[in-house]
Every structure is written in C-alpha cells, then in structure tokens.
Amino acid sequence: MTCEQAKQIPIVELLRSCNIQPDYIRGQEYWYLSPFRAEKTPSFKVNTRLNLYYDHGIGQGGDIIDLGRQLFGCDTKDVLPRLESEDFFFHQQQSLEKPMHIRPSVTPADNQGSIQITAIKDLGGNPAISRYLESRGIDLAVARKFCKEIYYEVGGKSYFAAGFENRAGGYELRSQYFKGSSSPKDITHIQNRAKSVCVLEGFMDFLSLLSDQKPDTVQSDFLVLNSVALADRGTSIAQNYENVFIYPDNDPAGQKLIETFRKAGINTVDVSASYRHYKDLNEMLMTEKGKSNSLKKQQGYKQSQGLSI
C-alpha cells in the first residue's frame, strides 16, 4: 500500500475500527472526544469531505497517516502495513462488477449518511467478507443460505459488507468496520412451517445458533428482530406459534425484550441460561471455537514433537 492509497481510506472508518464513535455530527464534520486524553467536551474534529482531522485541544491535525502514527504509536512505514492488513484498502478499492440488482438510495438507521446499494451478490466471492464471518465463528455454509455480499456507496465512496435481508427489502449490514442497516428497517421472518419459533435479537445470533447446531436439525421457524426496538412487531407474529423460544442478550435490553413478549400474553421460554456466562450467542460461539482451535494447535504441536523424536 502506498501513502496515496492509504489517504483514500475514510478517517471515520479508522476510528470506528478502534471503537471510537462520534459524539455528534454536523454536516461533513464529525466531532469526537479526543482519543488521546480525557475530556468532557468533544474537541477532535474530522472533516469527511477533506478526509482530514484536527485536534483543537493541542492544535494539531493531519491526514489518516498522521492519525495512524498517533493511534498505533509507530512511524509511517509501520502504519501502512497495519492499514493494509486490516483490509481498509479493500473497502475503498474493491472493483465492482455490473450490479446484479440495483436499489434506490436508502438511509442507514443511524442517519450518518445516505447508503446507495450498487450490487447484491451471492456470498463467497469476496474473501474479506468471508474472513469477517469466519472471525465471528460463523459457518460459511450456513451464512451462504441467508446472507449476501452487499456493495454500496456513501458519499461517492465504495464499501462492502455481509448483508441480511429483512421482510421489507432492507438489509442489515455488517463488516469488520461497520454495523448498520439500509432502510426500510424491519424484522426478518424465516418460515419452515413449524409450530415453534426461535426469536433472536440480531442475525449474528441467528447465524451463530445454526452454526453451533446442524441447520437441518433445528425444526423451527425463526424471527430475527434486527433491533430490540422492533420487538412489538415480533410479538404479533409470535402469537401464532405454540412454542416461542427467545434468545436475548444477557443485558438489561435483553430482559426488557423478554418482558415485552410476556406482557403481550405470549408464553415464552427464555433460553439465555444456556449461555449465561456470555453476552450473547455469538460471543459464546466465538469463545468455544477459539478454545477448540487452540486445542487443535496444541495437539498438532504434540504430534509434530513426537514425529521429530
């Protein structure tokens, strides 16, 4: 990667990858609490049109390479490989083929910009998307049945993500650097003509459930809310099932989700006890797969030691 290529990467994407979110947005200016010191009033500004930052607290600014040196504590020659290894460059330079489907411009739920979906493709052609799903512990054979590769533009710049469609035609979008959705925002109802339904907060939990078990052995319909804020839309569907199994996150929002369904008169089964030591299903899956991979490496090491004797 060259310096010029690196400068095409949006600074806001670099900050997002470091779990640094804007405190507020005014047009093309994103304001943050400084990542370099404690403060209560945002003084760190990113101009998305110029793709430059300025830290008013110290009176210094620059481009993404300058920021990378500060964030990573290294010099330019080490910043460039760091950006390239994290697939930032692919987000900007992915070559788009002729779109398979074209959708009009839509707005993400966080209202941070206008998303225009330019192409929707079958999962498997983009290694970066596949690697991301695998990093979340997701079985790609499972993901291919329910997800697509979504290519989209924001402000004239190209991005891609794994996409999960809702019943209204919008998509939940996930990548290593982005979590959002295109509009219309809605729930996803997957019907298998079953008498029971599994209710999940998001599609990563849904994919995690099927990755942890063999999909063909799960005899159930599925209701993916795509946001706990859409729980009321799910209750009207869940009322039509004999058995309702809910997989909430182990946090206050998850408990509120259970209460919403029960207040609607739905006899629910809270399954969260099966992953009570984790935040959600995906965290449990990632932890278990990490332990399994570690064990395999240890076994492989022992076997190689034995062969070398």
N, C-alpha and C positions, 0 to 999 in steps of 0.2 A: 504494500500500500504506500502511495506517495502522500506528501503533505496536502497536495491539491485534492486528492481523492478524500482524504480524511476531513477536509473542510466542508465537504458536501453533506456530512453527517449532521443532523439537527442536534444542537446542544441540548435541547429539551429531552431528546431521546437518551443521550448520555446520562443526564441527571436522573431520568426515570429508571434507568437500569441500575442506578446506585440507590434506588428507593428515596429519591429526593423529589418531592412533589411541589408544584407552585402553591403559594399561599393565596394568590389571586391573579387574575388575568385581565388586562385591559388592552383590547385590540391585539396588536402584534407583540405586546410586551408582557412577558411572564415574570412575576415577582416572587422571589423565594426568600425564606430565612437563610441567611448565609450558611453554607455547608462547612465553613472554616472557623466559626465561632458561635457562641450562644448569643441569641438576640431575640427580642420580642416583636420588633417591627421589621418587616422584610426590607432589606436594602440591596439584595442581589438581583439584578435585572438581566433578562435575556431578551434580545430583540430577534424575533423569529424571521423577520424579513432579511435582516443583515446577517443573521446567524452569528451574533457576537454577544458577549456578556460584559457586564460592568458591575463591579462590587463597590457600591458607594461608601461602604464602611472604611475601605482602605484606599479608595481612589484608583483602583486598578481594574483592568479588563483585558479582553482579547478574544481570540477565536477558540475553537474546540481543542486545538493542540496546547494552547496556553492553559486552558482549564484542565486538560488531562494531566499536564505536568503537576498541577497543584493537587488534584484529586488523588492521583496514583503515587505522588512523591517520587517521580522519576524524570529523566530527560526525554527529549523528543524521540530519540532512536528507540526508546523502550515504550513510549506512548503508542506509536504507530502499530507495532505488532499486537499490543493489548487491544486496540480497537478492532483490528482485523480478526483476531482470534475470537472476538465476541460477536462476530457476524454483523457488526454495524454496517459495514460497507455493502453487504448484500441487500440490506434494506433500501439503499439508495440506488444501486446499480443493477438490480435484478432486471434482466431482459424480458419484457412481456411479449408473449406471442399474441396473435389475434384473439381477442376475447371470445370465450365460448358463450358467455351470456353477458349482456350489458344491462346495468340497472341505473336508474337516475341517481343524482347526487342525494345522499342522505346524511343525517346529522347524528353523531355519536351521543350516547346518553349523557356524557359529562359536559357536552356543549363546548368543547375546547376547539372545535373546528369542523369543517364540512368534509365528510368522507364520500368519495366517489368510487364505487366498486367498478373496476375495469375488467376483471376476469374472475371466473369461478371455475376451478379445475379439480379433477379427482386428486385425492391425496396420494402422495408417493413420488411426484416429480421434482419436488423441491427438498433437497437434503436438509436445509436449515429448519424447515417446519417439522420434518420427521424427527430430527435430532431434539428439537424442543419438546415434542410429545414424549419421546423416549426418556428425556431427562425428568419428566413428570411421572415416570413409571408406567405410562400408557402403552398397552399392546397395540402396535400399529395395525394389526389385522382387525382389531376392534374399531379403532379410530376410522379406518377406511370405510366402514359401513355407515358412519354417522357424520363424518366431517368432510370438509372440502378445503382446498387451498384457495384463499381469498386474496386477490391482488387489488389494491386500492390506492387512491391518491388523496393527499391532504395538502392543500396549498401548492399544487403543482409538483409535489414530490411523491415518489413511489414507495410503497410499503407492501408487506405481505404478512399473512397470519393464518393460523388454523381457524376455520370458521364452522360454527354450529348453527344451523338454521332454526328459527322459531316458526310457529304456526302462521305468522303474519308475513313471512318472507324476509324478515330482518335477520341479521347474523350476529352472534356473539363472536368476538374476535380476540384471539389470544396469541401472543408470541412472547419471546423472552423479554421484550421491552415494552409490551403494550397489553393492556387489559381494558377492553371497551366493547362497544357494540354499534352497529348501524341501526337506523330506525327503519321500520317501526319496531319498538321494543315489545316483546311478548314472551309468553311461555312456550314450551315445546311439549307436545303430547305425542308419545310414541305408542301406538296401539298394536297389540298382538292378540286381541280378542280374549284377554284373560279376565278373571273375576277379581283379581287383586292388582294394585298399582303401587309402585315404589315412587315416592316423592323425594326429589333431590334439589338442593339449592342451586347448583350450577352444573354445567356439562362436564367439567373436570371430575366432579364427584361421580357423575353418571358413567363416564368412561372408566373411572377407577373401579367402580363396582363390577363392571363387566370384565375389566382386565384381571381383577382378583379372582373372579369365577369364570367358568366357561360360559360364554353368552348363551349357548343353546340350552344350558341347564337352568337358566333363570326364566321361570314361567310366570311372567308378569308383564303388565303394561308399565309405562314409565311417564312420569310427569316431572319435567325439568323446569323449575321456576325461572331460572336465569337472573333472578333477583328476589330476595325475600320481600321486597316491596310489592311484588306481584302475587303474593300469597293468596289474596282474595280471589284472583282469577282461577287459582288452582283448586280452591275449595268447591266451586261449582261443578268441577269435573270429578273430583274425588268422591262426591256424594253418590255417584253412580256405581261405586265399587263395593263389593262385600268386605274386602280387606284393604286397609290403607297402611303402608309401611313408610315411615318418614325417616330420612337420614339427615338430620340437621347438623350444622356445625356445633361444636361444643363451646358455645359462647352465648351471651345474652340474646343476640339476634336469633340464634337457633332455638332457644327456649321460647322466644316470642312467636316463632313460626309454629311450634307445637301448640301453643295456646290459641293461635288464630284458627287452626283446624279444629281443635276441640270445642271452641266457642261456637263454631259453625255446626256443631252437633255431629261431627264425624268421629267415629270410633277408630282411633289411630293407634299404631304400635310404634313407639319411639325406639329406633334401632341404634341410637348413638352410644349405648352402653358397650356395644361390640368394638368400638374404637375410642373408648373413654379416655385413653392416655394420649390421644392426638387431637389436633384441632378439627380435622375432618377426614374423610375417607382418603383423599389424595395424599395427605401427609402420612397416614398410616401405610399406604401402598408404597410411597417413596422410601420410607424408613425400612420396611420389610425387604424391598428389593435391594436396598443398599446393604443390608446385612447379608442377604443371600449372595450378592456379588462379592462381598468381602470374604465370605466363607469359601466360595469357589476359588478365589485367588490364593487363599491360604492352602487349600487342598492341592491346587496346581503347583504351588511352591514346594510343598512337601513331596509331591510326586517327582518333581524335577530334581530335588535333592537326592531322592532315592536312586534315580537313574544315574546320577553323577558319581555315585559311590563305586 
